[in-house]
Amino acid sequence: MKKIIWIAVTIILLYGINYCRKSFPIISGYGAKNMCSAVFLAHRNEQDVRTQELGFFPMKLGTFKVNYQDSSVTGSVFGFAACKAIFRHRLGATLVNEITEDELRKQHFEIPDKPMVPTENIYFPAGDKLPDSIPKGVDLEKLKTVVQNAFVETDEKKLIRTRAVIVLYQGQLIAEQYATGFDKNTPLLGWSMTKSVTSALMGILVKNKELNIEAPAPVPEWKDTQDPRHNITLKNILQQCSGLQYEENYGKSSEATRMLFQKADMAAYTAACPLQDKPGSVFYYSSGNTNILSRIIRQTVGDKNYYSFVYDSLLYPLGMYHTTIEPDGSGTLVGSSYMYAPARDWARFGLLYLNQGFFNGKQIITKEWVQQTTTPAACAQKGNYGFQFWLNAGEKNKTTNREYPSAPTDMFYADGYEGQRIFIIPSKKVVVVRLGLTQYKNWNSDAFIRDILSCF
């Protein structure tokens, strides 16, 4: 009996050690990165971030020290697995992984200055001025009530924490509300909504005939024609059917968590993954795929033009003057996850797609790209994914099988962790942005969009 107990205790101990070995670096990295971005980029109160963003298990196990002298945050768990994130002006926060802090701080990137535009005197979406009237056909009082209800907490323990809601109709901002402590200037993390922005950047390069989505993806690790990964096309990656062996799981140590919180070159890490399925045959949502796309963008335009391409070709033409996409340790933007933008900037991005790629007198991306983006991938059997956007088309011959049964089938949306959404509904001429910190998956987003649409 003693032997059995000893064996059981040993197994439990070994399991615990292995769990700590794998999990502690993830906890340290997640906490340090998010605290650093929130405090130094979004100018949030440190204690609020501890209570809200990091106030859940297992993040409560971590200790996160903010250094206001060098704009950094160091995280650890019981003194182990220390990890540091540093903030750099106009770049945001980056974890110090597989590269020294000195090397990271010496990196230099040419970021173009934002245009000197008096946004307060220019009407939205080009600026921030709002008109005194709204288009006909809107029950404005009902809409205000619906928006206000999105901020009401019904469970004191499981908060939905809506932080911003914006509703656009016919290109006009007709409803807007923020939680206490947030306003129209607060940059908010979009998490995986960043993937949709990366897709738009790809669309610009395709428009310029610099990339062909039907061709094998120009990934250095796959250039050998004998490598089965050589057959992965850009379209396969855009549609999340690359076939790479990769696990998108944030509840444990996985390829996704190791990539985001332990790797300097996230795209190289993912590109090294072996092939598991035939390219184009299986849909599997992967942040790693998107970071490969992000590096392809960098390699296509070149290091010298990389940041200017992102800002001058997309963000600035959309009036997204207060948006930051943060880089990894190699300097490649984390196109899967790390874009901070005020709610109005997220709304501007949604409006680009509502208007078929046309914005403020310019065709930023082609109508064909938007059409391809909103066409269900053959590998996505539920008709729910296009080019880095989620779709509401439904399963073929069974359109009732949809994530949003209360919304039209032409709705498509950018979707981010903890309840970030940009809903784009062409048939209703509506864009809805919702940003928050919903950590318990208890926000009824279908009812939310249903109630919004009932106002038109």
Secondary structure, DSSP 8 states (H G I E B T S, - for coil): -HHHHHHHHHHHHHHHHHHHHHHHHHHHHHHHHHHHIIIIIS---HHHHHHTTT-STTGGGEEEEEETTTTEEEEEETTEEEEEEEEETTTEEEE--SS-HHHHHH------------GGGSBTTTSSB--S---SS--HHHHHHHHHHTT--S-SSS---EEEEEEEETTEEEEEEE-TT--TT--EE-TTHHHHHHHHHHHHHHHTTS--TTSB---GGG-STTSGGGG-BHHHHHTT---B-----SSSS-HHHHHHHH-S-HHHHHHTS-B-S-TTS-----HHHHHHHHHHHHHHH-GGGHHHHHIIIIITTTT-TT-EE-B-TTS-B-TTT-EEE-HHHHHHHHHHHHTTTEETTEE-S-HHHHHHHTS--TT-TTS-BSSSSEE---BTTBTT--S-TTS-TT-EEEEETTTEEEEEEGGGTEEEEEEE---SS---HHHHHHHHHTT-
